[in-house]
């Protein structure tokens, strides 16, 4: 039987899984077989000093000469007597240093005591030789100097002894912890053919360990050139690793994966069960009176089609009003709106003026799940987009060092050079300041292996931390907005009020009020600042009797995407960057080339509501 110490064979690689835990790979050259007779007799190998959390042991042998077969492998707990035999050369050396320093201290104290006895005999005239007075003065002066030097040496030795004793205590605790955390051994039984040789033979052992957590983190660094941000930024993709497995990971290859360690099998998908049902036709079908609402056919309780509704297309075109004025003609019923936070408001706005949008009752979609930011206690895969069915795996560029100390280590996975475009953005209705942000496409152009996992991005401007942002999903292309701070040379002021008295219709019970929102932008720079984005929003009707019609910026209400010209150097568009819902949510923005001085941006809209009822606005945060 051959006994191998696991810590004498370094860890080759570490693979971190999404739900915590890691797969450790160690390799053991089978050079010890050179001194044995290679034949069909089994060779038993014990690998000791393995961590207590070891599970899912695996073993394989690679051999370039002859055949080496694994007959059996398993792991087991080490008996207390076996773990007690573990020794530390470091502790042995420390104890030797302590004895040497203590002996030196004792000898120096004894030599000074001998000198003190001699000086006493001279002072009491007990010596056979009686020195003269001048010689006595010289002897006493030398005695004092020797005493001062001796005290300094003793103090220095005391400090060294205390330091060595502290290191002995730490090493003793380390050994005790080592005995506690590494009580497992693996046993592998090999069978070697007659032609097998030790050269080129290697035993590969893999096992899973717990007490490991990780979360992706990012450092985005921007170095200004002439006080302006560059077109290229550096994104350091890091992994915050915490491990207390009992083994130090020294100079190992690190792999991150969103796969689960419990199940790594690729399973064939199965077709889904589909139900189909019927609903009554809407008002446009014969036999149905105008104004009636479609109702589903009553199925028997507990039937296979219970509570199932499907929409049928209307037989003719119809005209529908858009959210903020204008009209469009559709050849088919519009799709039901997504059921998000504005679903109810959009539905009410589309039905304003007594017009019904379509001839069927839409079936609301399932509510969206909110996206969260991963933490060390939450599995990373919970935040991976459902469109990414395959696990995401990354391998660090270099080898890493992570000791088993339970501390969070920020290990560099890759350093990416990405293109960036920085712009100035303001939301005057919320904040008068203008923020310096970026719209950046997070892709590595030369390779597609790096998908940025959900995590926190810390933004650094000239090595100073200025802000943080979250990567929330893995949908391609990945978009990330970061802020570099505030441009103090540009300020904004917003003023919104009714522009005219309410207008009462002569043959209608409705009243129309015109509102104007004026934003004053003051540019104190001496040069024109290109493409400054000023964002604003319109009120969304929550009652079908209320309608909102956008008048200015002119032409914006008639488009879904694109830009409309407001004046030279200034355009307007619906705000859809960063996941904003633009026209659906009433969010729009100006994109202006700001000249030095003050410019005014104006938005005008009309609100039509029944007479005798007041309008109440509620701002959602």
C-alpha positions as CSV (number, residue, x, y, z in Angstrom):
1,X,0.0,0.0,0.0
2,X,1.2,3.5,-0.9
3,X,0.2,6.5,1.2
4,X,0.1,9.9,-0.6
5,X,-0.3,13.3,1.1
6,X,-2.9,15.4,-0.7
7,X,-1.2,18.7,0.2
8,X,2.0,17.5,-1.4
9,X,0.3,17.4,-4.8
10,X,-1.1,20.8,-5.7
11,X,-4.6,21.4,-6.8
12,X,-4.7,21.6,-10.6
13,X,-8.1,23.3,-11.1
14,X,-11.2,24.5,-9.3
15,X,-14.7,24.7,-10.8
16,X,-17.3,26.9,-9.0
17,X,-21.0,26.0,-9.4
18,X,-24.0,28.4,-9.2
19,X,-25.5,27.0,-6.0
20,X,-22.2,27.1,-4.1
21,X,-19.7,24.3,-3.8
22,X,-16.7,23.5,-6.0
23,X,-15.2,20.7,-7.9
24,X,-11.5,20.1,-7.1
25,X,-9.1,18.3,-9.4
26,X,-5.8,16.9,-8.2
27,X,-3.2,14.9,-10.1
28,X,-0.8,12.4,-8.7
29,X,2.1,11.1,-10.9
30,X,2.4,7.4,-10.5
31,X,6.2,7.5,-10.2
32,X,6.1,5.3,-7.1
33,X,5.2,2.3,-9.3
34,X,8.8,2.4,-10.6
35,X,10.0,0.6,-7.5
36,X,7.3,-2.0,-7.6
37,X,6.9,-5.1,-9.8
38,X,4.3,-4.1,-12.4
39,X,2.0,-7.1,-12.8
40,X,-1.7,-7.9,-12.4
41,X,-1.6,-7.8,-8.6
42,X,-3.7,-4.9,-7.3
43,X,-1.9,-1.7,-6.1
44,X,-3.6,0.1,-3.2
45,X,-3.2,3.8,-2.9
46,X,-4.3,5.9,0.0
47,X,-4.6,9.7,-0.4
48,X,-4.8,11.3,3.1
49,X,-5.3,14.9,4.3
50,X,-8.5,15.6,2.4
51,X,-11.3,18.0,3.5
52,X,-14.2,16.9,5.7
53,X,-16.8,18.3,3.2
54,X,-15.6,16.0,0.4
55,X,-18.3,14.2,-1.5
56,X,-18.9,12.8,-5.1
57,X,-15.4,11.4,-5.4
58,X,-14.1,10.5,-8.9
59,X,-10.9,8.9,-10.2
60,X,-9.3,8.2,-13.5
61,X,-5.8,7.2,-14.8
62,X,-4.0,8.5,-17.9
63,X,-1.2,6.3,-19.2
64,X,0.9,6.5,-22.3
65,X,2.6,3.1,-21.8
66,X,0.6,0.0,-20.9
67,X,-2.7,-0.3,-19.2
68,X,-3.5,0.9,-15.7
69,X,-7.1,0.0,-14.6
70,X,-9.0,1.4,-11.6
71,X,-10.6,-1.6,-9.8
72,X,-12.1,0.4,-7.0
73,X,-12.1,3.9,-5.4
74,X,-13.9,5.3,-2.3
75,X,-13.5,7.8,0.5
76,X,-13.7,7.3,4.2
77,X,-13.1,9.1,7.5
78,X,-9.6,8.9,9.0
79,X,-9.3,7.5,12.5
80,X,-8.2,9.8,15.2
81,X,-4.9,8.0,15.7
82,X,-4.1,8.5,12.0
83,X,-4.9,12.2,12.0
84,X,-2.8,12.7,15.1
85,X,0.3,11.6,13.2
86,X,0.2,14.7,11.1
87,X,3.2,16.9,11.9
88,X,4.4,20.4,11.0
89,X,8.0,21.2,10.1
90,X,7.2,24.8,10.7
91,X,6.1,24.2,14.2
92,X,9.3,22.2,14.8
93,X,11.5,25.0,13.6
94,X,9.6,27.6,15.7
95,X,10.1,25.6,18.8
96,X,13.8,25.3,18.1
97,X,14.1,29.1,17.6
98,X,12.3,29.7,20.9
99,X,14.7,27.4,22.8
100,X,17.7,29.1,21.3
101,X,16.5,32.6,22.2
102,X,15.6,31.5,25.7
103,X,19.1,30.0,26.2
104,X,20.8,33.1,25.0
105,X,18.7,35.3,27.3
106,X,19.6,33.0,30.3
107,X,23.4,33.1,29.5
108,X,23.4,36.9,29.2
109,X,21.7,37.2,32.6
110,X,24.1,34.8,34.2
111,X,27.2,36.6,32.7
112,X,26.0,39.9,34.1
113,X,25.3,38.3,37.5
114,X,28.9,37.0,37.6
115,X,30.2,40.5,36.7
116,X,28.0,42.0,39.4
117,X,29.5,39.6,42.0
118,X,33.0,40.6,41.0
119,X,32.2,44.3,41.3
120,X,30.8,43.7,44.8
121,X,34.0,41.9,45.9
122,X,36.1,44.9,44.7
123,X,33.9,47.4,46.5
124,X,34.2,45.3,49.8
125,X,38.0,44.9,49.3
126,X,37.6,41.1,49.4
127,X,39.7,40.7,46.3
128,X,43.5,39.8,46.6
129,X,44.3,42.7,44.3
130,X,43.2,46.1,45.4
131,X,42.8,48.6,42.5
132,X,43.5,52.2,42.9
133,X,40.8,54.8,43.2
134,X,41.1,55.9,39.5
135,X,40.9,52.3,38.4
136,X,37.8,51.8,40.5
137,X,36.1,54.7,38.8
138,X,36.9,53.2,35.4
139,X,35.6,49.8,36.5
140,X,32.3,51.3,37.7
141,X,31.9,53.3,34.5
142,X,32.5,50.2,32.4
143,X,30.1,48.2,34.6
144,X,27.3,50.8,34.0
145,X,27.8,50.7,30.2
146,X,27.8,46.9,30.2
147,X,24.6,47.0,32.3
148,X,22.8,49.3,29.8
149,X,23.9,47.2,26.9
150,X,22.8,44.1,28.6
151,X,19.3,45.5,29.4
152,X,18.8,46.5,25.7
153,X,19.8,43.0,24.6
154,X,17.5,41.3,27.1
155,X,14.6,43.5,26.0
156,X,15.3,42.7,22.3
157,X,15.4,39.0,23.2
158,X,12.2,39.2,25.1
159,X,10.5,40.7,22.0
160,X,11.8,38.0,19.7
161,X,10.8,35.3,22.2
162,X,7.3,36.7,22.4
163,X,7.0,36.9,18.6
164,X,8.1,33.3,18.2
165,X,5.7,32.1,20.9
166,X,2.9,33.9,19.1
167,X,3.8,32.1,15.9
168,X,3.9,28.8,17.7
169,X,0.4,29.5,19.0
170,X,-0.9,30.3,15.5
171,X,0.8,27.3,14.0
172,X,-0.6,25.0,16.7
173,X,-4.1,26.4,16.0
174,X,-3.6,25.8,12.3
175,X,-2.6,22.2,12.9
176,X,-5.6,21.6,15.1
177,X,-7.9,23.1,12.5
178,X,-6.1,21.0,9.9
179,X,-6.8,17.9,12.0
180,X,-10.4,19.0,12.3
181,X,-11.1,19.9,8.7
182,X,-9.0,17.3,6.8
183,X,-10.1,14.0,8.4
184,X,-10.9,12.2,5.1
185,X,-8.9,9.9,2.9
186,X,-9.5,8.4,-0.5
187,X,-8.6,4.8,-1.4
188,X,-7.8,3.8,-5.0
189,X,-7.1,0.3,-6.1
190,X,-5.2,0.0,-9.4
191,X,-4.4,-3.0,-11.6
192,X,-1.3,-2.7,-13.9
193,X,-0.7,-4.8,-16.9
194,X,2.7,-6.5,-17.5
195,X,3.7,-3.9,-20.0
196,X,2.8,-0.9,-17.9
197,X,5.5,1.6,-16.9
198,X,5.4,4.5,-14.5
199,X,6.5,7.0,-17.1
200,X,3.5,8.9,-18.4
201,X,1.1,7.4,-15.9
202,X,-0.9,9.9,-13.8
203,X,-3.8,9.5,-11.3
204,X,-6.5,12.2,-11.6
205,X,-8.8,12.6,-8.5
206,X,-11.8,14.9,-8.5
207,X,-14.2,15.6,-5.6
208,X,-16.8,18.1,-4.6
209,X,-16.5,20.3,-1.5
210,X,-18.9,22.7,0.2
211,X,-18.3,25.9,2.2
212,X,-17.7,27.8,-1.0
213,X,-19.7,30.8,-2.3
214,X,-19.1,33.2,-5.2
215,X,-20.7,36.1,-6.9
216,X,-19.6,38.1,-10.0
217,X,-18.5,41.7,-9.5
218,X,-17.1,44.2,-12.0
219,X,-14.8,47.2,-11.9
220,X,-15.2,49.7,-14.7
221,X,-12.4,52.2,-15.0
222,X,-12.4,55.4,-17.0
223,X,-9.2,57.4,-17.4
224,X,-9.9,60.9,-18.8
225,X,-7.9,62.5,-21.5
226,X,-7.8,66.4,-21.4
227,X,-10.7,66.2,-18.9
228,X,-12.8,64.2,-21.4
229,X,-13.7,60.4,-21.1
230,X,-12.2,58.2,-23.8
231,X,-14.0,56.1,-26.4
232,X,-12.6,52.9,-24.8
233,X,-13.0,51.8,-21.2
234,X,-11.6,48.8,-19.2
235,X,-14.0,46.4,-17.5
236,X,-12.4,44.1,-15.0
237,X,-14.6,41.0,-14.6
238,X,-14.0,39.6,-11.1
239,X,-15.3,36.8,-9.0
240,X,-15.8,37.4,-5.3
241,X,-14.9,34.0,-3.8
242,X,-15.2,32.9,-0.2
243,X,-14.0,29.5,0.8
244,X,-13.4,27.7,4.1
245,X,-12.9,24.2,2.7
246,X,-9.7,23.5,4.7
247,X,-7.6,23.5,1.6
248,X,-5.7,26.5,0.1
249,X,-6.1,27.1,-3.6
250,X,-2.6,28.0,-4.7
251,X,-1.8,28.7,-8.3
252,X,-4.9,26.9,-9.7
253,X,-7.0,27.3,-12.8
254,X,-10.5,28.7,-11.9
255,X,-13.7,28.0,-13.8
256,X,-17.1,29.6,-13.1
257,X,-20.3,28.1,-14.3
258,X,-24.0,28.8,-13.9
259,X,-24.7,25.0,-14.1
260,X,-25.9,23.2,-11.0
261,X,-23.6,20.6,-9.4
262,X,-26.6,18.4,-8.6
263,X,-27.7,18.0,-12.2
264,X,-25.4,18.5,-15.2
265,X,-27.2,16.2,-17.6
266,X,-28.7,17.5,-20.9
267,X,-32.3,16.3,-21.1
268,X,-34.4,16.1,-24.2
269,X,-37.4,18.5,-24.0
270,X,-40.9,17.2,-24.2
271,X,-43.8,18.8,-26.2
272,X,-46.2,20.9,-24.1
273,X,-49.9,20.2,-23.6
274,X,-52.1,22.7,-25.3
275,X,-55.7,23.5,-24.5
276,X,-58.1,25.3,-26.8
277,X,-61.5,26.8,-26.1
278,X,-64.2,29.1,-27.6
279,X,-65.6,32.6,-26.8
280,X,-68.7,34.3,-28.1
281,X,-68.0,36.8,-31.0
282,X,-68.0,40.5,-30.4
283,X,-70.4,43.2,-31.6
284,X,-69.2,43.0,-35.2
285,X,-70.7,39.5,-35.6
286,X,-74.3,39.0,-36.6
287,X,-76.8,38.2,-33.8
288,X,-75.0,40.2,-31.2
289,X,-76.4,43.6,-30.1
290,X,-74.2,46.6,-30.1
291,X,-72.5,47.4,-26.9
292,X,-72.6,43.8,-25.6
293,X,-69.4,42.4,-24.3
294,X,-68.1,39.0,-25.4
295,X,-68.5,36.2,-22.9
296,X,-66.9,32.8,-22.8
297,X,-69.0,29.7,-23.4
298,X,-69.8,28.0,-20.0
299,X,-67.9,24.8,-19.8
300,X,-68.6,22.2,-17.1
301,X,-66.8,22.7,-13.9
302,X,-63.5,20.9,-13.7
303,X,-63.5,20.4,-17.5
304,X,-60.3,20.5,-19.5
305,X,-61.1,23.9,-21.1
306,X,-62.2,25.6,-17.8
307,X,-61.2,29.3,-17.7
308,X,-59.6,29.2,-21.1
309,X,-60.1,32.2,-23.4
310,X,-58.7,32.7,-26.9
311,X,-59.1,35.8,-29.1
312,X,-60.6,35.7,-32.6
313,X,-59.7,38.2,-35.3
314,X,-62.4,40.6,-36.4
315,X,-63.7,40.3,-40.0
316,X,-63.0,43.9,-41.0
317,X,-60.6,46.8,-40.4
318,X,-61.2,49.3,-37.7
319,X,-59.7,52.6,-36.7
320,X,-58.2,53.1,-33.2
321,X,-57.0,56.2,-31.4
322,X,-53.4,56.3,-30.2
323,X,-52.4,57.1,-26.7
324,X,-51.3,60.7,-27.2
325,X,-53.3,61.8,-30.3
326,X,-53.2,60.8,-34.0
327,X,-54.7,57.7,-35.5
328,X,-53.7,54.5,-37.3
329,X,-55.5,51.9,-39.3
330,X,-54.9,48.2,-38.5
331,X,-56.0,45.2,-40.5
332,X,-56.2,43.0,-37.5
333,X,-57.0,43.5,-33.8
334,X,-54.1,44.9,-31.9
335,X,-52.3,42.5,-29.6
336,X,-53.2,42.7,-26.0
337,X,-50.9,44.9,-24.1
338,X,-48.3,43.4,-21.8
339,X,-49.5,43.2,-18.3
340,X,-46.9,45.3,-16.6
341,X,-47.1,48.2,-14.1
342,X,-48.8,50.4,-16.7
343,X,-51.2,47.8,-18.1
344,X,-54.3,49.1,-16.5
345,X,-53.5,52.7,-17.4
346,X,-52.8,51.9,-21.0
347,X,-56.0,49.8,-21.3
348,X,-58.0,52.8,-20.0
349,X,-56.4,55.2,-22.3
350,X,-57.0,53.1,-25.4
351,X,-60.7,52.9,-24.5
352,X,-61.1,56.7,-24.1
353,X,-63.9,58.5,-25.9
354,X,-66.3,55.6,-25.7
355,X,-64.4,53.6,-28.5
356,X,-63.8,50.0,-27.8
357,X,-60.4,48.6,-28.8
358,X,-61.2,45.4,-30.5
359,X,-64.1,42.9,-30.3
360,X,-62.8,40.5,-27.7
361,X,-61.7,40.5,-24.1
362,X,-57.9,40.2,-24.0
363,X,-56.4,37.5,-21.9
364,X,-53.8,39.3,-19.7
365,X,-50.4,37.8,-19.7
366,X,-48.7,36.5,-16.6
367,X,-47.1,39.3,-14.6
368,X,-43.4,39.8,-15.1
369,X,-41.1,38.7,-12.4
370,X,-38.9,41.5,-11.0
371,X,-35.2,41.2,-11.6
372,X,-33.0,41.2,-8.6
373,X,-29.3,41.6,-8.0
374,X,-27.4,38.4,-6.9
375,X,-25.8,38.3,-3.5
376,X,-23.5,35.7,-2.0
377,X,-26.4,33.9,-0.4
378,X,-28.4,33.7,-3.7
379,X,-27.7,31.3,-6.6
380,X,-26.4,33.1,-9.6
381,X,-28.6,31.1,-12.0
382,X,-31.7,32.7,-10.5
383,X,-30.8,35.8,-12.3
384,X,-30.0,34.3,-15.7
385,X,-32.4,35.1,-18.5
386,X,-34.7,32.3,-19.4
387,X,-33.7,32.7,-23.0
388,X,-30.2,31.5,-22.0
389,X,-31.0,27.8,-21.5
390,X,-27.4,26.6,-21.7
391,X,-25.2,27.2,-18.7
392,X,-22.7,30.0,-18.9
393,X,-19.1,29.0,-18.2
394,X,-16.1,31.2,-17.9
395,X,-12.4,30.4,-17.2
396,X,-10.1,32.9,-15.6
397,X,-7.2,34.0,-17.8
398,X,-4.5,33.3,-15.2
399,X,-4.0,31.1,-12.1
400,X,-5.5,32.2,-8.8
401,X,-4.6,32.1,-5.1
402,X,-7.5,31.8,-2.6
403,X,-6.6,30.6,0.9
404,X,-9.1,28.8,3.1
405,X,-9.7,31.7,5.4
406,X,-13.4,32.5,4.9
407,X,-12.6,36.0,3.6
408,X,-14.0,37.4,0.4
409,X,-11.3,37.4,-2.3
410,X,-11.9,39.4,-5.6
411,X,-10.3,37.2,-8.2
412,X,-9.7,38.6,-11.7
413,X,-11.4,36.5,-14.4
414,X,-10.7,38.7,-17.4
415,X,-10.0,42.3,-18.2
416,X,-12.1,43.5,-21.2
417,X,-11.6,46.5,-23.4
418,X,-15.0,47.9,-24.5
419,X,-16.1,50.8,-26.6
420,X,-18.1,53.5,-24.8
421,X,-20.0,56.6,-25.6
422,X,-20.5,59.1,-22.8
423,X,-23.4,61.6,-22.9
424,X,-24.9,64.1,-20.5
425,X,-28.5,63.3,-19.3
426,X,-30.9,65.4,-17.1
427,X,-34.4,64.8,-15.7
428,X,-35.3,68.4,-14.7
429,X,-38.7,67.4,-13.1
430,X,-36.8,65.3,-10.6
431,X,-33.3,66.9,-10.4
432,X,-31.8,70.1,-11.7
433,X,-28.4,68.6,-12.2
434,X,-27.0,67.1,-15.4
435,X,-25.4,63.7,-15.1
436,X,-22.5,62.4,-17.1
437,X,-23.5,58.8,-18.1
438,X,-22.7,56.3,-20.8
439,X,-24.6,54.1,-23.2
440,X,-22.4,51.1,-23.8
441,X,-22.8,47.8,-25.5
442,X,-21.1,45.2,-23.3
443,X,-19.7,42.8,-25.9
444,X,-16.3,41.4,-26.5
445,X,-15.8,41.8,-30.3
446,X,-13.1,39.3,-30.8
447,X,-14.8,36.4,-28.9
448,X,-18.3,35.6,-27.6
449,X,-17.2,33.6,-24.6
450,X,-17.7,36.3,-22.0
451,X,-21.3,36.9,-21.1
452,X,-21.5,39.3,-18.2
453,X,-23.4,37.6,-15.4
454,X,-25.7,39.6,-13.1
455,X,-23.8,41.5,-10.6
456,X,-22.6,44.9,-9.3
457,X,-20.4,47.2,-11.5
458,X,-18.3,49.8,-9.6
459,X,-17.5,52.8,-11.8
460,X,-14.1,54.5,-11.3
461,X,-13.2,57.8,-12.8
462,X,-9.4,58.5,-12.7
463,X,-9.1,55.8,-10.0
464,X,-11.9,57.4,-7.8
465,X,-15.1,55.5,-7.2
466,X,-18.0,57.7,-8.5
467,X,-21.0,55.3,-8.8
468,X,-22.3,51.8,-9.0
469,X,-24.7,50.1,-11.4
470,X,-26.3,46.6,-11.7
471,X,-26.1,44.1,-14.6
472,X,-29.5,42.5,-14.4
473,X,-29.8,39.9,-17.1
474,X,-27.8,38.1,-19.8
475,X,-30.0,39.0,-22.8
476,X,-27.9,39.9,-25.9
477,X,-26.9,42.5,-26.6
478,X,-26.2,43.5,-23.1
479,X,-26.7,47.2,-22.3
480,X,-25.1,49.0,-19.4
481,X,-25.5,52.6,-18.3
482,X,-22.9,54.0,-15.9
483,X,-22.6,57.4,-14.3
484,X,-19.4,59.4,-14.1
485,X,-20.9,62.1,-11.8
486,X,-22.4,65.6,-12.4
487,X,-21.5,68.3,-14.9
488,X,-21.7,71.4,-12.7
489,X,-21.4,73.7,-15.7
490,X,-24.9,72.8,-17.0
491,X,-28.0,73.3,-14.9
492,X,-31.8,73.0,-15.6
493,X,-35.0,74.5,-14.2
494,X,-38.5,73.0,-14.9
495,X,-41.8,74.9,-14.7
496,X,-45.1,73.3,-15.4
497,X,-48.6,74.9,-15.2
498,X,-51.9,75.2,-17.1
499,X,-51.3,77.4,-20.1
500,X,-54.9,78.5,-20.6
501,X,-58.3,78.5,-18.9
502,X,-60.4,75.3,-19.3
503,X,-62.3,75.2,-22.6
504,X,-65.9,74.0,-22.3
505,X,-67.5,72.4,-25.4
506,X,-70.8,73.9,-26.5
507,X,-72.3,70.5,-27.4
508,X,-70.3,68.3,-25.1
509,X,-70.1,67.7,-21.4
510,X,-66.3,67.6,-21.6
511,X,-63.7,70.3,-20.6
512,X,-60.3,70.6,-22.1
513,X,-57.2,72.1,-20.3
514,X,-53.9,72.9,-22.0
515,X,-50.7,72.3,-20.0
516,X,-47.2,73.6,-20.7
517,X,-44.0,72.3,-19.3
518,X,-41.0,74.6,-19.9
519,X,-37.5,73.5,-19.2
520,X,-34.7,76.1,-19.0
521,X,-31.2,74.7,-19.7
522,X,-28.2,76.9,-18.9
523,X,-24.8,75.9,-20.5
524,X,-21.9,77.7,-18.8
525,X,-19.3,76.0,-21.0
526,X,-17.5,78.1,-23.5
527,X,-18.2,75.6,-26.3
528,X,-21.2,73.8,-27.7
529,X,-22.0,70.5,-25.9
530,X,-23.3,67.9,-28.3
531,X,-26.2,65.6,-27.8
532,X,-27.4,66.5,-24.3
533,X,-30.4,64.4,-23.4
534,X,-33.3,66.1,-21.4
535,X,-35.9,63.6,-20.3
536,X,-39.5,64.3,-19.3
537,X,-42.9,62.5,-19.1
538,X,-46.6,62.9,-19.8
539,X,-49.5,62.0,-17.5
540,X,-51.2,58.7,-18.3
541,X,-55.0,58.5,-18.0
542,X,-56.3,56.0,-15.5
543,X,-59.9,56.7,-16.2
544,X,-61.5,55.9,-19.6
545,X,-63.3,59.3,-19.5
546,X,-59.9,61.2,-19.5
547,X,-57.8,61.6,-22.7
548,X,-54.4,63.1,-23.2
549,X,-53.3,64.6,-26.6
550,X,-49.7,65.7,-27.1
551,X,-49.3,68.9,-29.1
552,X,-45.6,69.7,-28.7
553,X,-43.0,68.6,-29.6
554,X,-44.9,68.7,-32.9
555,X,-45.1,65.4,-34.7
556,X,-43.9,63.2,-31.8
557,X,-47.4,61.9,-31.1
558,X,-47.6,60.5,-34.7
559,X,-44.5,58.3,-34.5
560,X,-43.6,55.2,-32.5
561,X,-39.8,55.3,-33.0
562,X,-37.3,57.7,-34.5
563,X,-36.7,61.4,-34.2
564,X,-38.7,64.6,-34.9
565,X,-37.0,68.0,-35.5
566,X,-37.8,70.6,-33.0
567,X,-35.4,73.2,-34.3
568,X,-31.9,73.3,-35.6
569,X,-29.7,71.2,-33.3
570,X,-32.6,69.9,-31.3
571,X,-34.7,66.8,-31.8
572,X,-37.3,64.8,-29.8
573,X,-38.0,61.1,-29.5
574,X,-39.7,58.6,-27.2
575,X,-37.4,57.4,-24.4
576,X,-36.7,53.7,-24.9
577,X,-33.1,53.3,-23.8
578,X,-32.3,51.2,-20.8
579,X,-35.5,49.3,-20.9
580,X,-37.8,52.4,-20.8
581,X,-41.1,51.9,-22.4
582,X,-41.3,55.1,-24.3
583,X,-44.6,56.0,-25.8
584,X,-46.4,53.3,-23.9
585,X,-45.3,54.9,-20.6
586,X,-45.5,58.5,-21.8
587,X,-41.7,58.9,-21.6
588,X,-40.0,61.2,-24.1
589,X,-36.7,63.2,-24.4
590,X,-35.0,66.0,-26.2
591,X,-31.6,65.5,-27.8
592,X,-29.9,68.9,-28.2
593,X,-26.6,70.4,-29.1
594,X,-26.4,73.1,-26.4
595,X,-24.8,76.3,-27.3
596,X,-23.3,78.5,-24.5
597,X,-26.2,80.3,-22.7
598,X,-29.8,79.4,-21.9
599,X,-32.2,77.4,-24.1
600,X,-35.9,76.7,-23.5
601,X,-37.5,73.3,-24.3
602,X,-41.3,73.3,-24.3
603,X,-43.8,70.5,-24.1
604,X,-47.6,71.1,-24.5
605,X,-50.5,68.6,-24.1
606,X,-54.3,68.8,-23.7
607,X,-56.3,66.9,-21.1
608,X,-60.0,66.3,-21.8
609,X,-62.2,65.3,-18.9
610,X,-65.9,65.4,-17.9
611,X,-67.2,68.7,-16.6
612,X,-67.6,68.9,-12.8
613,X,-64.8,66.4,-12.0
614,X,-61.4,67.5,-10.9
615,X,-58.1,66.1,-12.2
616,X,-55.7,64.5,-9.7
617,X,-52.1,63.5,-10.6
618,X,-50.1,60.9,-8.7
619,X,-46.4,60.6,-9.2
620,X,-45.1,57.0,-9.0
621,X,-41.6,56.5,-7.5
